[in-house]
Amino acid sequence: MKNTMIAQSGGPTAVINASLAGILDTAFAGNDAGEVYGGVHGIQGIIEGDVISLSDRFKGDPQKLKQLYYTPDMYLRTCRYKLKNPDEDSSDYDKILETFKKYDIGIFIYIGGNDSMDTVARMSEFVKAKGEDIKVVGVPKTVDNDLVEIDHTPGFGSAAKYVATSVREIILDTCIYPYANVSVMEIMGRDAGWLTAAAALAVPEGCSARPLLYLPEAAFDSDKFIERVRKETEEHGYAVVAVSEGVRDRDGNYISASETKLDKFGHLQLSGTGSVLADRIKEEIGCKVRDIGLSSAQRSAGHCASDTDRKESFKLGQNGCRYALEGKTGVMACLKRTGNSPYEVEYSSEDVLNIANKVKGVPMEWIDLENAFVRQEMINYLRPLIQGESDIPYKDGLPDYIFEEF
Amino acid sequence: MKNTMIAQSGGPTAVINASLAGILDTAFAGNDAGEVYGGVHGIQGIIEGDVISLSDRFKGDPQKLKQLYYTPDMYLRTCRYKLKNPDEDSSDYDKILETFKKYDIGIFIYIGGNDSMDTVARMSEFVKAKGEDIKVVGVPKTVDNDLVEIDHTPGFGSAAKYVATSVREIILDTCIYPYANVSVMEIMGRDAGWLTAAAALAVPEGCSARPLLYLPEAAFDSDKFIERVRKETEEHGYAVVAVSEGVRDRDGNYISASETKLDKFGHLQLSGTGSVLADRIKEEIGCKVRDIGLSSAQRSAGHCASDTDRKESFKLGQNGCRYALEGKTGVMACLKRTGNSPYEVEYSSEDVLNIANKVKGVPMEWIDLENAFVRQEMINYLRPLIQGESDIPYKDGLPDYIFEEF
């Protein structure tokens, strides 16, 4: 019987550790997963041999596993590391295989987004080509909700719940003044506007105004934007704007103040879109404007996670481990929505080659361009994903998250 | 029997409406408070005759009163309106009196911060001088915690709990990378560093790093700051900075990018301190930096309110109404801490003249300048204020706040 290695990669979410807890739950339930190890800092840590025993740390300790289940961000730390084409340079792969052999690994489970699924695809092909009996399985996560083949990504529902909750509170905070007042909230999502769309859920019962939503899928027109904000402040006395960090003008230029930089995957690093728009409103309309940049708080707000999301993330972790134990490799744990009222999902495994490096944007027909809002189809899609509040453990007034240094 | 008028003023908190609910609870309990009215948009609304009946809207509806109790921000809306010296210009006072007479008001309760307590003091003096039998009472609120005579202000504990929760989640979000990483969080508090200090509570058990805290009470040294962040990233691989929006250099200049403007009370309007420091770290250290500006989300996060704070706010509202019914005027409902373990407070009324326009900063001996942190006395002071999670009502995945348009 061989052993199991798990690692986490990419940006955090509120529920990646719930997936890790799900994998551990299934791995510890029988004996077929062997000893369970964690690669610290994703595939980069495995290359460098940075490995800890998760069996030692969690097996036989359901209380600690429960604490992990509720802890946001990434217990095993992360990396942003892109494997090269092994035909050109196989040195990373050789080092990974060395670590796998050292720990007698038969199962490798990688929790991550579309870049990480590229790693799953490449590693799965590589070990197959080498004739090694190692099953490589992906477990999805990303607040961006931009993976294909899956109805929605784990982590998205929690970020959406936090965004909708915060926007609702900001609506209540913005509508109270006897003079025109605007709040601009920059929302995460480089290329996909799913999280910005979640602000649509925020509208309180009895409120006649709507937040103005700007998704990166549609070209951003600065003049129309100012016109719309002006109309809103004239009609309602206030406006709340939720704008994706990745909105671009008609020519494809980012509406961002700061210079654009490339991250290690060649993605543009953006910031400042909200500030640019806040300044523009101040200049052109001259009213009071607040620039709210929740930034990474959106992806790490474990205290406001969706219970639906957390449970699904746990289940996807369990399934990922089960698929590997059943001998599957090169697959990602997946879910499809089979009903919306009542909300129901079906779980399955999908070929990771169909998922890696692909991006799912918001369908244009779900965007209501004229009203800077979204259509009912989007509301119906989003609503079930934010349902349920998890009963997270508190200690001394704060969420009692697990934190270990290795 | 005369009637009661209530209004809210200044910036929102998560629990001002809990004070409003407390006032209504006491006013509705007997018959001595008469009909209860609300001035919409504070004293400015009362000048303009913008009044609604709160008896009509809440009396005999405990469910709705409970919803109000849990709703952040200001049900009755707000204003920032400074009354002039009545000896120079009494026109506002005359209009207020006109509204009071129209509704046969015998009690006026104003919920607000130190500017609002100035209004309470002036109104109380004015009606006395006019020989009118109107009791004027203040109920405190402000996330800044900068009122004198009171141990801590209602609203502060909830903002502190939200800040500490968010900083804890950001610590977990920042520590996960295999390369140096810094998060900079700008915290509210123009002149008082109480809320920034609350970030000290965020440190998770088992974490050897501390967030770096910069309060406005101490002069900010940019070179020392960079040196400290560099040391932190070298030792721990990451740093989390919590900086007050109001920090100033040795010469008293704000560390703020944007031009400074004056609000209606002559206070400086600040923003951008966090962005300035984030840019400076990028330039001088060259590592990855996230600039997190929670802004008004800090004061309106009802979903993360402190139950201790909410209960005290309700009680202070009840007391404010009771003091007025007992015939007191020119007083503010107050609380003093009488014990810390167990935490206990005593309620009292204090002369509003001792409170209006005064500001309570953080004592310098509670700041640990060398370590950019706070001393144990501050931790002991803060800890009881964030205790308890309120069981807020949820509907369809989001907090079920009351929202009415008038």
Interface residues (C-beta under 8 A of the other chain):
Chain A: P12 H41 Q44 G45 T71 P72 D73 M74 R77 T78 C79 K161 A164 T165 S166 R168 E169 I170 I171 L172 D173 T174 C175 I176 Y177 P178 S183 L201 A202 P204 E205 G206 C207 S208 S271 S275 R290 D291 I292 G293 L294 S295 S296 A297 R299 S300 A301 G302 H303 C304 S306 R383 I386 Q387 G388 E389 Y394 D396 G397 L398 P399 Y401 F403 E404 E405
Chain B: P12 H41 Q44 G45 T71 P72 D73 M74 R77 T78 C79 K161 A164 T165 S166 R168 E169 I170 I171 L172 D173 T174 C175 I176 Y177 P178 S183 L201 A202 P204 E205 G206 C207 S208 S271 S275 R290 D291 I292 G293 L294 S295 S296 A297 R299 S300 A301 G302 H303 C304 S306 R383 I386 Q387 G388 E389 Y394 D396 G397 L398 P399 Y401 F403 E404 E405
